[in-house]
Amino acid sequence: MSRNTTSLIKAALTAMHYARADSMLAPLTGGAGVIFTLHHVRPEPPQPFEPNRILKITPDFLDAVLTEVVRGGFDVVALDDVPQRLAGESDAPPFACFTFDDGYRDNRDFALPVFEKHGLPFTVFVPGDFPSGKADLWWLVLEETIRVANKIEISLHGLPRDFRTGSLAEKMHAFHQIYWGLRRIDEDDARMIVAGLASAHGIDGRALADDLLMTWDEIRAMAHHPLVSFGAHTNGHYALAKLPEARARAEIVESIATLSRELGRPCQSFSFPYGDVTAAGEREFRMAADAGASVAVTTRKGLVHARHKDRMTALPRVSLNGDYQDMRFVKVFMSGAPFALRDAVKRLTGAPAAA
Ligand SMILES: [Zn+2]
């Protein structure tokens, strides 16, 4: 997303907050619940060049969100309780779930203490390969490479491209061009390109992953905590919709088996890597259900409604985005107003409806 778009959305959200659009629209749009997506929780302030900071919030912001969600009348429930919740009475208070993707160690060090303070549950989705030292955090490796490089030479879609990456503006431009270019090609090829760039610039992707990700021993220890549950997130963290059928199915089935085996208990929840429409669709939603997942979450934006009880492996989420660490935005998102507006615009313009 460009910075201009981000500023525009921020301005619109601020306007909606001050117009009390969130509370006015709430009776029309209030969902059965909301599932929040998080990745990193870390206390340090963002660096000037940190394009992946949208995946990171501070412990203080998380604390404020939990306080607000409880004060707003939401029941914070474990993700595994969502099917039961949707099957229950429609006049029950709305529910909220908190989910973390990828299994970063900061979830234990900085998020868990905040959830403990409030006595609230959360779920962490772990790719089967990540705790075994086989993770490829290529989006962070790309960021680190551009941070140190003054120039990047890359071939995208068979076309050689040179990016100057000396200034902050040049680095931001190069990251967004390269990241989205890579998201459109075969993921194995994309990862090879990033690995080549990293080695050319002396970046050790292995050390970066080891530093950030929990090991199986750490995950097993955390799994004993009564507030914490774990779910699967494929083995290799691939955008499943881009994979051939058999490989996509194996990624889902084997990751659920890996989690169940490593933790010694059945794993029933799943999160689609990247999770947008290009990464997971109807084929993948069916595969997750076939693999025995009782709940699977996307990153398609929206609230969970009663109608989702027949779509339990295609649930939308709301990202707690590092660029929106402002409680006003969270309140507006919780009301469902932005999604109602988006859907209304799509209906008016004839664009395909949101899932
Ligand atoms: Zn992920």
Residues whose N, C-alpha, C, O or C-beta is under 5 A from the ligand:
A	BS01	ZN	D101 D102 P273 Y274
